Amino acid sequence: MWDRLKAVHAKTKDRRIADLFDGSRVADFGIESDGLFFDFSKTNIDKDTYADLIALAAAQGVAEKRDAMFAGEKINETEERAVLHTALRNLDGGPIFVDGADVMPGVKATLAKMSDFANAVRSGAFQGQGGKITDVVNIGIGGSDLGPAMAYPALKPFAVGPRCHFVSNVDGADLADKLEGLDPETTLVLVASKTFTTMETMMNAQSALRWMEAKVKDPASQFAAISTAEKETAAFGIPAERVFGFEDWVGGRYSMWGPIGLSIMLAVGPEDFTDFLRGGQAMDRHFCEAPLEQNMPFALALTGIWHHQVCGYSTRAVLPYENRLLRLPAYLQQLEMESNGKSVSLSGDALDQAVGPIVWGEPGTNGQHAFYQLIHQGRQVVPCEFIVGAEGHEPHLAHHHRALLANCLAQSEALMMGRDFAAAEAMMAKKGYTGDALRAHAMQRVFSGNRPSTTLMYQKLTPFVLGQIIALYEHRVFVEGAVMGINSYDQWGVELGKELAQKLGPAVEEHGSTEGLHAGTAALVERAKAMRGA
Ligand SMILES: O=P(O)(O)OC[C@H]1O[C@H](O)[C@H](O)[C@@H](O)[C@@H]1O
């Protein structure tokens, strides 16, 4: 199948995407699900190619693997775990069994506990030493940070609760800058860590506790914990009533649907948080029920496979024309690159295909004034994923949103159509250029075009729509991983650096020895010490 797809690419790569537009292409390469619309017509995928891609997914048993995941089978084989973040949003679905026990009562109880706590904080029934909580500081990293840190600005129009701040980096600058100006007496700290052992989070949590201790008599009373590790949270001094637990079948980067989303619930309230879950559940249903040809996560994933594995484009840009999704690219970097940045199959065999494109991006229109030069005229092709709402939340600034939309649509058209030499030459000739100067100036203004993009469109960014978008990308990662035969749910690649950092810890201390370290590292340790005068 791969050979066939690569042969198709070799044969079709020079044709113009624009020429594929017949009367039905827009309809054929557009999928709608509960108001979310995915357009992949501006790619070099035609009906036959799409059929081949669907056949590839079918041959790899992706639909069966999907059903196994939703049924609670232990598809995360290297960690011997089920993969059930979907259970966290299975609001009105049936039971889901793991090891013979239905997980849904526990999921619902935790959601109710989160709602009660959020309501108490928001109403002032739960208070800090100085009265009603005004600020929430979420301390976590990776999957215990990026989801809520992305969703908080995304849902700003719905946030009427306490202000939220997100501390992740072990760099003291992060904690210091976020705590600056906050009143410890009215601040609630959430320590979010699935394992409750992550070095960065534990160090930040201890330092935040010291900060609170200076002013608050019972600092732990203004701390809550979000974790799967009950013993560790108790050892930290946080009583069980303020510990929000989840199970090992929720992966860190898939965890914002449960207690890791507590800061979001505190900001927008339980009702809007539930709407976010409903959006995720709506996408789950679509993913499970829509025929593969009309299935949005399949289409997004197969477009990704076509561009990365078949065409060989090594990166993809996520370009939200939605300023409030400014952290979405960072969120997707973890979701996609930590899930699928791998080189061996589930059975441990080296893969002969590249897996896991580099994901990057910035919100439009900012990116246009920064890196779009390369996207339009650089030699490498960067498939672009545009995300845009039909309207904004600011009726008095509706003309801004129309300008935003026009820019988004202009970019995808410009990428596809480009501008040929004749047009550039005519343009410069009009300006009076002739001869060599005309040629040189015209060449600068040539756009090869034929650069693929997709567009994801919705009416307005609501909690429901955000839920749909995040679940869509989660399932895209699943489909891409399943096609490649890898485990998208482990992350062994982050371990080696952590182990070495532990070994280096004592060496960077004042009188620490560099003995036994690699010479290249030892030299840098010594230099850093000399620089700080140690
Ligand atoms: O939630 P925690 O246990 O603190 O883990 C935080 C993060 O650190 C790890 O290194 C993993 O790479 C991430 O997948 C995880 O989300």
The ligand as an ORCA input file, in Angstrom:
! r2SCAN-3c Opt
* xyz 0 1
  O       1.564     14.891     35.447
  P       2.971     14.513     35.743
  O       3.089     13.139     36.322
  O       3.625     15.537     36.627
  O       3.762     14.483     34.379
  C       3.986     15.626     33.630
  C       4.588     15.321     32.276
  O       5.900     14.828     32.437
  C       6.393     13.701     31.766
  O       7.759     13.835     31.591
  C       5.757     13.346     30.452
  O       6.613     13.540     29.378
  C       4.474     14.066     30.180
  O       3.681     13.215     29.372
  C       3.735     14.427     31.435
  O       2.522     15.055     31.088
*
